[in-house]
Amino acid sequence: MRVPMSWLREYAQIPAQVTVREVGDALVRVGLEVEQVEEPGSDLAGALVVGRAVSSEPETHSNGKTIRWCQVDVGEEEPRGIVCGADNFAAGDLVVVALPGTVLPGGFAISARSTYGHVSDGMICSARELGIGDDHSGIIVLTPDEAKVGDDAAAVLHLRDGVLDLAVTPDRGYCLSIRGVAREAAAAFDVPYTDPALRDPPRISEDQGAVRLDDPSGCDVFAAVTMEGFDPTAASPRWIQRRLQLAGMRPISLSVDVTNYVMLELGQPIHGYDADRLHGGIVVRRAGPGETLTTLDGTRRALDAEDLLITDDSGPIGLAGVMGGETTEMSGSTTRVLVEAAHFDPVSIARTARRHRLPSEASRRFERGVDPAIPAAAAVRVGALLTEFGGGRVVDVTLTGRFTPPPAASLGAGLSTRVLGMEVAPSTVLRCLATVGCEVQSLDDTFAVTPPTWRPDLVDPNDFVEEVARLVGYDAIPSVLPVAPAGRGLTREQRLRRRIGTALAGAGFVETLCYPFVGDRDWDALGLAPDDPRRTTVRVANPLSDEAPELRTTLLPGLLQAAARNLGRGQPGVSLFETGPTFRPRPGPLQRAPRLPVDRAPTEAELAALEAALPEQPNHVAVVVAGERVPEGWWGPARSAGWADAIQAVRVVATALGLHLAVRQARWAPWHPGRCAELLLDGSVVGTAGELHPKVAKAYGFPGRASAAEAHLDALFAAAPLITPAPRFSTQPLAKEDVALIVDADIPAAAVEAALRDGAGELLESVRLFDVYTGDQIGVGRKSLAFALRFRAPDRTLTEGETAAARDAAVAAAAARTGAVQRV
């Protein structure tokens, strides 16, 4: 919402010496967000005056261009000679003249200069040269009732002003108007405020037959003003045009400008109809089957049964609260006008605007809540302005329907003190609530507070406390740090999380935090089957994006997007990890979350009810590696990341938690079917790792291969000891044995390793696969796996016999479990 200061000062008596920046600071203190402070005209310097063209002689020069040599009276003894290229004025017209020494907006300095055989002693200005429009085809021509010769043209054209650009939050819809912002400014400076909606009370006709409300839940109030004799060629006064420009709107015509002006002033959207193009009375109803409407933007729209419509005997003539219809729009021949000002259901308007992808200034206000008490005042205000500047007369004012006043809420006299943590006197509470427009009745130790009609967000006692807080001043509320209970420190889960993060960072991974929102596009990119349980999600009621309306059941979509984005921006390789919750719907019907109190700690029952309303949130850890895992250097060429790096990352996590994971081959989307492994803890699958399927890598935009892993963090935490035993070191010498075993090609190396480890006994310190061979020497469908076995006793030097016996036991176990044959 852009707020011109000259307009704001009409209703809030802000002292003249207060600057626009000081006003912006004051509004921030009372809780509004000021995005930008502008000062149009501040770069205008020098003499900009109103002049009268005494003469205007056309001259055609050798280059074919026709100019006018003008004599212009600017209130001095002699007229000034000025060269002008425009031809939209004549002798006797009032024009805007920039005298030599003037600097126009944009740093354009004016001086006397020789051109076309004359000395041009100034410049006659167009709208674009003054920064008040894009028209450069002709100069500005003023009327005698606007100015006289010698007047300050900057004041006449309202060039100098201040503008506050506010970011209005959804709960402050009343601040999408000068009326609402002026009320806040008056409260901030503690100065008198004039409500522009309380001008002359409208005289309402008793005949309400011209309008019928078939859906009172969608439209409970409808004000209509009928005018006759309107002059469609009348121009908007310059001050209305300038205020609209400063507010970010383009002046179009008197009828459109006035409706926009009143909408900005009061916050009540207005729509005007050509009364001669209406057929019968107006009916507000929902859309019927198969109905369509061509809106003012020329688009024919198929209507939904939930759409609220303005109709007449011919059918739909407007999408209520969003946009009018083409068949009844005002034109250059409109002389009879019907002005509509109504109050519509915010939810209905919001859904209609989104359904038709038709956001408008009107829908923006209606969906945030418009004051239901002012439609008649707004319609009458439009009628008065149209009558004043466009002639004609108001012949009828009707008001159909009535709104339900907001109910009173009970506010404890001491609630503000308890919530804010500071002493707030009852008189201060009364004063603050009265300032925002509430009616307050004192009842012993409570207040009965009735919120104003323009504040639909005030429904709970704590809402009123927030109003008290912002008017008292957030800076006045003391900062009191709570005293932490002694001896608690980090929780077990926090310690384990830090241990994981440290281990992965040490392994070369970078932590990232991704948005938890996903959609069908992500599941399709991962190649998940339609019945995959990961597609069963929790949907967000009001998603940030229609393409991602669900909460994630896996961490991979966000990590893959982040990795692909970094590779696409020139990174030679990425190694990312994330730990965080995933979300799964609970079985059974959806529970409604309770509203917890803010003046005390919640009870166990309240916390249990809150927990029951939340989805299940199992914690996961996931990694993605792609591109170079080891960069090129003096040590040799670069090494690309592969499936083994993803598996090793999960093993790093397990090792940090004091756990050992087994590995076995698996087939599971989104991994490559031949390069995917399950990771097991005590026989249970706790994670999956490997190389991504080529289609998945392509869908996310990876230039080459990529690998990923994801594990169930809660399962790892449950099995992890809080204190990992320190490794034991022996001073005894190490005994080394290498064995090469031939097995079938489909036998996993991990299975052979597990058999060797189990058969070797307690003397085995480590086992490591260091070579894999396939070839004619061992036969088709077979492979040779070479393992390095290391033995050590804690208290003695092992003999050759002990080492050989342990090695033979390991080989025997591998032979029994996997059919391995020792290669000689």
Summary of the structure (lengths in Angstrom):
residues: 824
radius of gyration: 38.9
end to end distance: 84.7
largest distance: 126.0
contacts: 2603
relative contact order: 0.06
helix: 29%
strand: 29%
